[in-house]
Amino acid sequence: MLITNAARSQSDQLRTRQIRYVAMMSVRAGCLILGAVLVSIRPPLLPLWLILCAVGMVFLPWAAVLIANDRPPKSRAHPAATPAVNQQRVLEPEAAEMIKQRTIDVEP
């Protein structure tokens, strides 16, 4: 239970991401072991089971890296800075005349 609105420390966030990564890579190792066991016992629909194990072994490392490198979502208490309102500068008539006078015409 949290008693503060402060964000979790960097070390806590890192530890959580490490645990997720190890868990996902353990599931990947389980897919490899399961594939080896399935080849030895030759159950019905063996190619389908091997394809599922192979997909798990290919997909899980990619997903584990994405999750391990992902930062926690921003809380609603500390939203991202809102973009500044686009304020256009209004030229006074004298300034507009000066700009027109400085325009260079390239035609002879």
C-alpha positions in Angstrom: 0.0 0.0 0.0 1.4 3.4 -1.0 0.9 6.4 1.3 2.3 8.9 -1.1 1.8 10.1 -4.6 5.5 10.0 -5.3 6.7 7.9 -8.2 8.4 4.6 -7.5 12.2 4.7 -7.2 14.3 3.8 -10.1 15.7 0.7 -8.4 12.1 -0.6 -7.7 11.2 0.0 -11.3 14.3 -1.8 -12.5 13.7 -4.7 -10.2 10.1 -5.1 -11.4 11.3 -5.1 -15.1 14.0 -7.6 -14.3 11.5 -10.0 -12.7 9.2 -9.7 -15.8 12.2 -10.4 -18.1 13.3 -13.5 -16.2 9.8 -14.8 -16.0 9.3 -14.4 -19.8 12.6 -16.0 -20.6 11.8 -18.9 -18.3 8.6 -19.5 -20.2 10.8 -19.5 -23.4 13.0 -22.1 -21.9 9.9 -24.1 -21.0 8.8 -23.9 -24.6 12.2 -25.4 -25.6 11.9 -28.2 -23.1 8.3 -28.9 -24.0 9.2 -29.1 -27.7 11.9 -31.6 -26.9 9.5 -33.7 -24.8 6.9 -33.6 -27.5 9.3 -34.8 -30.1 10.3 -37.8 -27.9 6.7 -38.8 -27.1 5.2 -38.0 -30.6 1.7 -36.9 -29.7 -1.1 -36.4 -32.3 -0.8 -33.1 -34.2 2.9 -33.0 -33.4 3.7 -30.4 -36.1 1.1 -28.0 -34.7 2.5 -28.3 -31.2 6.1 -27.7 -32.5 5.0 -24.7 -34.4 3.4 -23.2 -31.3 6.5 -23.9 -29.2 8.7 -22.3 -32.0 6.4 -19.2 -32.1 6.7 -18.9 -28.4 10.5 -19.2 -28.5 10.7 -16.5 -31.2 8.1 -14.1 -29.9 8.9 -14.2 -26.2 12.5 -12.7 -26.4 11.2 -9.8 -28.5 8.3 -9.1 -26.1 10.6 -9.6 -23.0 13.0 -6.9 -24.3 10.2 -4.5 -25.1 8.7 -5.0 -21.6 12.1 -4.8 -19.9 12.9 -1.5 -21.6 9.5 0.0 -21.1 9.0 2.7 -18.4 6.0 2.7 -16.2 3.0 4.8 -17.4 2.7 8.3 -16.2 0.3 8.9 -13.5 -2.7 11.2 -13.8 -1.4 13.2 -10.8 1.6 14.3 -12.8 0.5 14.6 -16.4 2.9 15.6 -19.1 3.3 19.3 -19.7 0.6 20.7 -21.9 1.8 22.3 -25.1 1.8 26.0 -25.1 -1.1 27.7 -26.9 0.0 28.9 -30.3 0.1 32.7 -29.8 0.6 34.5 -33.1 2.2 37.9 -32.9 0.0 40.6 -34.3 2.0 43.2 -36.3 1.1 46.8 -35.8 0.4 48.8 -39.0 3.8 50.6 -38.9 5.7 47.3 -38.6 3.8 45.8 -41.5 4.7 48.8 -43.6 8.4 48.4 -42.7 8.2 44.7 -43.8 6.7 45.7 -47.1 9.4 48.2 -47.7 12.2 45.7 -47.1 10.8 43.2 -49.6 13.2 42.7 -52.5 11.7 42.3 -56.0 13.8 40.0 -58.3 12.2 41.1 -61.5 14.0 43.8 -63.5 
